[in-house]
């Protein structure tokens, strides 16, 4: 009954009715993964304040929800708030609500980038590969060498593989499909070989399966990585990083940026349409830093700058001539002395 009057009730709509209409729209126009993200976040608010009409919604209602969930981290809090605001903004665009009553009213926690902390050192990766079972090993290799999101690796089938004009996985259904462009994951020789091997074994369905022969899911990936970390710990192997699967995407981006690859190129390889996400998550190691360091070599060395064996800078040899004297032995050109 509530849903039937959503389009006419306007700002008198209870939040729950608008949220249900919004979720229905999400299910028809976005991916199931997006729907599964929005549903629990909005349900949490509906369970507490779903009956509040849009015109009566206030920031205090959201704050009350946060108090009821003291275990939520900043990332979860942000996610819930963004979902609520997105729902209300959608209602305005659809003509259901006259305005978003919470616009500019919420103290949304800033984005916390895990890029710096999630990078997986080579030693950690080698240990993981050495102790993982066959199916997990293949998945680790694919994530590290592709730099793409784990759930996209899990979705790869033989039909996604293309060798011309260059070896790649091409996805039509992906996170940013609204742009109209497919997601193209460029493959290096390691991934080309692995893809061909698995495609020959599994011409239909996902190429990457877990040790039970089932497709990888977010839950399965999380459990497999937790088990692998425990296995490494039991073997006396201490990881220097967090050891999460998504860390390979951060590692991929980090290594390319540190090697001076242009940010636009790195963004393209990651599947981003701009460098905005790089700025958010990798501002601490901009590609410019690597290229700037490389440019320093063009300064070159001049007489007197070559370091001696002990690391001290040698004084330049001054030409003989009127008024020119040899500097004291303890004097270095350009020093405070």
N, C-alpha and C positions, 0 to 999 in steps of 0.2 A: 504493500500500500504506500509505503514511504517512497519507494522508487517511482511509482506511477505519478507522483505529484512533484518530483524533483524539478522538472522544467518550469513549473509555474509558481512554486513556493518561494523561489528566489532566496533572499537572505534569511527567510524564516525556516529554511531547510535545516534539519539537524545534521551535524557533521557526518554522522554514520551513513545517512542516505546519500550524501554527495560522495563520500569515500567509496561506497559500493558502486556507484555509477562510474566513478573514475577508474576503479579497478577493472570494471567490465571493459572500459575503453582500452586500458592498458593490455588486457588479455587479447584483444582483437588487433591491436596496432603495434605492439612491441613483442619482444621475445619472452618466452616463458621464464627465463632467468631474471629478466627485469620484473616480471609480475611477482615472482617468488621473493624478490627483494622488497618490493613495496608492501605486499600483503601483511607480513608480520609487523612491520613498523607502524602501519596505519591501524592495524588491529589493536596494538598496544594502547593507542590513544582512544580508539573507539571503546575499548573495555572500560575506560575510566570516564571519558567525557564525550562519548559518542552522541548523547542526547542533547548536547548544547547546540543551540541554533547558531548559524554562521554569524549573525549580527551580534551575538553575545560572546563570541570567542575572544579570549584575551591571552596575553603572554603568560599570565599566572596559571592558566590551565596546562600549558606545556611544562611550566616549571614544576607543577604538582606531579606530573607524570614522571619527571626526572627524579623527584624525591622518592617516588615509589620504587625506583630501580637504582639503588645506590651502587649496584655492581656494574652498571653500564660504564664503559670507558668513554673517553672523549670522541672516539671515532663512531661508536654506536649512537651516542647522543646526537652527534652531527647528522648521522644518517636518518634518524627519526625526524629531526626538525626539518631537514631538507625534503623528506617525503611528504610531510604535512603541508609545507609551503607549496610544493609542486602541485599537490592535489588542489589546494585553494586557488592557485594561479590558473590551473586548468579550468576550474569552475567559472572563473571570470572570463576566460577566453571563450568558453562555451555559452556564455550569456546566462548562466545559472545564478551567479552571484554578481553583485554590483561592484564589489571590491574585495581584496584580500585583507581580512581584518587583522592578520598577523604580519603583514608586510612591514619590514624594517622594525619589528618589535622584539625579535628574538635575538638573544646573545648566542649566536651559533659558534661552537668551538672551531678554531681554524683547522685547516687540513694538516694532518700530521703525516709527513712523508716517511715511509719506512725504507726509502731507497738507500740511504746511507747505512742503515743498520742491517739491511737484508742482503747485502752483497755477499756472494758465496765465493770465498777464496778458492784457488785452484786445488790446494791441499784438501780442503773439505770436500770438494766435488770428487776428487780421485778416491777419497775414502768412501763416499757414498756409493759410487759406481762399483767399487770393489766388494762392498758388503750387501748390495741390493740383489734381489732375485731377478731373473731374466726380464719379466714384463716391466718391473719397476725401473730396471736399468735402461731399457729402451725409452721409457717415458722421461727419465732424467736427461738422457742424451738429447732427446728431441726438444725439451724445454730449454736446455742450455744453449743449443746451437741455433734455435729459431728465434728466441727472444720473445715469442708470442705468449699470450695468456694460456695457462694450463688447460682451461676448459675448451679452448680452441684446438689445442693439441689433441685433447680427448675426442674431438669431433671429426678429426681428419679421416677421410676415406680415400680409396683409390681414385675416385672420381675428382677429388680435389687436387690431385697431383698433375702438374703440367710441366713438360720439358722445354717447350718453346713458347715465347721467344727466349725464355730462360727458366731454369728449374725453380718451381715454386708450388706453394699450396694456394689455391684461390677459393675464397669463401664468399658466397653471396649473402649468407645470413650471419651477421656478426654484430658486435656491440654498437658500432657506428654506422650501421647500414642506412640510416636515414639520410646520409650524405649522397646516397645513390651510387656510390662506387664500391666495388668488391674489395675485400681485404686480401691483399697479396703478401704472402710470406715468402721471402726469397730464401732459397735453400743453399747451404754450402755443400761441398762434396760428401761430408760425413752424413748429412741428412738425406741427400739424394740416394746414397747407397742403402741407408736404413729404410727409407720409404719404398724403394723398389723391392727390397727383401720382403717387407711386410705386405706390400700390395700383391705380391705373387702368392703369399700364403692366404691373404684375405681380400679377394677381389670385391667382396661385398661387405658392407658394414664398417665400423670403426677399425682402423689399423692397430690402434693401441688398446690392448685389453689388460686387465689386471691378472693376478695369478690364479683367479677363479674363472677366468675366461669371460668376465663381464666388462662392459664399457666403464671407463674411469668416470667417477662423479666427484664433485667437490668434497663430499664426505669421505669417499674412498681414498682420495688423494691425501687428505689430512690425516686419516688413520694410518695410511701406509708410511707417510713421512714420520709420524710420531713413533711408529714401530721401528723404523730404520734408525732414528736417533737413539732409541733405547738399545738397539742392537750394537750400535757403535760405542755407546757408553759402556756396555757390558764387555766389549772387546778392548776397552781401555783407550778408545779413540775420542779425543775431546775436540769438538768442533769449535772453531773460533767465531763462527757466525750463528745466526738463528736456525739455519738449516730448514727453511720452508721452501716449498716448490716455487712459489711466486718470486722468490729471491733470484731465480735465474733470469727473470725478465729485467730486474734491476741490475744484475751483474752484466748482462748483455749491453744495456745502455751505458753503464759506467765504463766498461772496458773500451767501447767505441769512442766515448767522449774524451777519455783520458789519452787516447791515441790521436786526438786532434781531428777526428772525423767531424765534418760540419754538422751543426745541430739540425739543420733541415734534413740532411741525409739520415741521421739517426732517427728523427721523428718519423720519416717515411718508412724506415725498416721496422719500426715499432707499430706502424699502422695508424699513426696520428696524422691529422690533417694540418696541424700547425705545430710550432715549437712551444706552445703554451704549457703543455703538460711537463715538458722537460724543465721549463723554468720553475714549475711548482715543486718538482721532485728531485731535480738534479742541479739546482742553482749553486750548490756547494762545489761543483766540479764542472763548470761550464766548459764546453769545447774550446771556448776562446782561450782558456788558461793553457791548454795543451799547445794550441797554435802560437800563443804569445811566447811561450817558452822556446818553441822552435825558432821563432824569429830572432831571439837574442843572439844566436850564432852569427848573425849578419853584422853584429857590432865588430866582431873580430878582436884580435889582440894587437896592442901597439907596444912599442919599445917600453920596457920597464914594467909591463903588466904580467909577464910570464912568471908563474910561481916557481920558487926554488924548491928543492927537495924537501925542505922543512916547512913548506907552506907559506913562507913569508914572501911578500912582494919585493922584488929586487929594484933598487934605484936605477934609473936609466943612466946610460953612459953619456955624459955631457961633452959636447965638442970642445976642443981646446981653442982658446982665443982670448983676446983682451977682455978683462973683466969677468971672466968665467972661472969659477973655482970649483973644486970637487966638493960636494956636500959632505958633511960629517958622516961617519960610518953608521951612526944611529939615526940618521934622518931619512925619512921616506917622503918622496914627492907627494904633495896633497894631504899630508897628515896634519894634525892640529899643531904640531911643533913647527 
